[in-house]
């Protein structure tokens, strides 16, 4: 486990994050806590939505989130964990603390052109609802 108070440059295995990622879809699981049933899935995608979302990872260790082209937040990146995985299309899983906040880490799966983010930047903030957000590198 790596801990740091400063932002971390994106180099080595984390350099695959560098660049702009456009949102393609989100999947909401509204009954996530109901272990006795099959989960329900609600798909929202860019074709059925008038909004655009993007994430941009900068080499210097910053992450910018934009909604309809406007910057919503610009935060520094601190990695909590880095893991190589083999879950096509994803090759790595990272846990990130934005602005070094420990209470709500950003968990991401990333491959060459695909990025999956759990609960960021679109989240319902409702118990027993989970949001999975899909991005594509441009």
C-alpha positions in Angstrom: 0.0 0.0 0.0 1.3 3.4 -0.9 0.5 6.6 1.0 1.4 10.1 0.2 0.3 13.6 1.1 1.2 15.1 -2.3 -0.2 14.4 -5.7 1.4 11.6 -7.6 2.7 11.9 -11.1 1.3 9.4 -13.5 4.2 7.3 -14.6 4.9 3.6 -15.1 1.7 1.6 -14.9 -0.5 4.6 -14.0 0.6 6.5 -17.2 -2.2 4.6 -19.0 -4.7 6.9 -17.4 -3.2 10.1 -19.0 -5.6 11.7 -21.4 -9.2 12.6 -21.8 -12.0 10.0 -21.3 -15.5 10.6 -22.5 -18.5 9.1 -20.7 -20.4 6.4 -22.7 -22.8 4.9 -20.2 -23.8 4.4 -16.6 -25.5 1.4 -15.1 -27.5 1.9 -11.9 -28.1 -1.1 -9.6 -31.0 0.1 -7.5 -31.4 -3.1 -5.4 -27.7 -3.6 -4.6 -28.4 -4.6 -0.9 -31.0 -7.3 -1.8 -28.8 -10.4 -1.8 -31.8 -12.7 -2.2 -32.8 -11.5 -5.6 -31.3 -10.9 -9.0 -30.0 -7.4 -9.3 -31.9 -4.9 -11.4 -29.9 -2.9 -13.9 -30.9 0.5 -15.3 -28.8 1.7 -18.3 -28.3 5.3 -19.2 -26.1 6.1 -22.1 -24.9 9.1 -24.1 -27.3 8.4 -26.9 -30.3 8.8 -24.6 -28.9 11.7 -22.6 -28.4 15.3 -23.4 -25.5 15.6 -21.0 -21.8 15.0 -21.7 -19.3 14.0 -19.0 -15.5 13.6 -19.3 -12.5 12.8 -17.0 -9.1 14.1 -17.9 -6.0 12.7 -16.1 -3.0 14.9 -16.3 0.6 13.6 -16.1 1.4 15.9 -13.2 -1.1 14.0 -11.0 -4.4 15.9 -11.4 -7.9 14.8 -12.4 -10.4 17.1 -14.0 -14.1 16.3 -14.2 -16.2 18.2 -16.8 -20.0 18.2 -17.3 -21.2 19.6 -20.6 -17.7 21.1 -21.2 -17.6 23.0 -17.9 -15.0 22.1 -15.2 -16.9 20.8 -12.1 -13.8 19.9 -10.2 -10.0 19.7 -10.5 -8.4 17.5 -7.8 -5.0 16.0 -7.1 -4.5 12.2 -7.3 -3.0 10.0 -4.5 -3.0 6.3 -5.1 -3.9 3.9 -2.3 -3.5 0.7 -4.3 -2.4 -0.5 -7.7 -3.3 -3.9 -9.0 -2.7 -5.7 -12.3 -5.8 -7.6 -13.3 -6.9 -9.7 -16.3 -10.6 -8.7 -16.7 -11.0 -7.8 -20.4 -11.1 -5.0 -21.4 -9.4 -3.9 -18.1 -5.8 -4.6 -17.3 -5.4 -2.6 -14.0 -7.4 -1.6 -11.0 -6.5 1.5 -9.0 -7.9 3.0 -5.8 -7.4 6.7 -5.7 -7.9 9.3 -3.0 -8.9 12.7 -4.5 -7.2 15.6 -2.7 -5.9 13.0 -0.3 -9.4 12.5 1.3 -9.7 9.1 2.9 -13.4 8.8 3.4 -14.5 8.1 -0.2 -11.9 6.5 -2.5 -12.4 6.4 -6.2 -12.1 2.9 -7.5 -11.3 2.5 -11.2 -10.7 -0.3 -13.7 -8.7 0.7 -16.8 -7.6 -0.8 -20.1 -6.1 0.6 -23.3 -9.3 2.5 -24.3 -11.8 1.5 -21.5 -12.3 3.0 -18.1 -14.9 1.9 -15.5 -15.5 4.1 -12.4 -17.5 3.0 -9.4 -19.7 5.8 -8.0 -17.6 8.6 -9.5 -18.4 11.1 -10.8 -22.0 10.1 -11.1 -23.4 8.6 -7.9 -26.9 8.4 -6.4 -25.6 8.8 -2.8 -28.5 6.5 -1.8 -28.0 3.4 0.4 -28.3 0.2 -1.6 -27.9 1.9 -5.0 -24.6 1.5 -6.9 -23.6 3.4 -10.0 -21.0 2.1 -12.5 -19.8 4.7 -15.0 -18.1 3.7 -18.3 -15.7 6.0 -20.2 -13.8 5.6 -23.5 -10.4 7.2 -24.2 -10.4 9.8 -27.0 
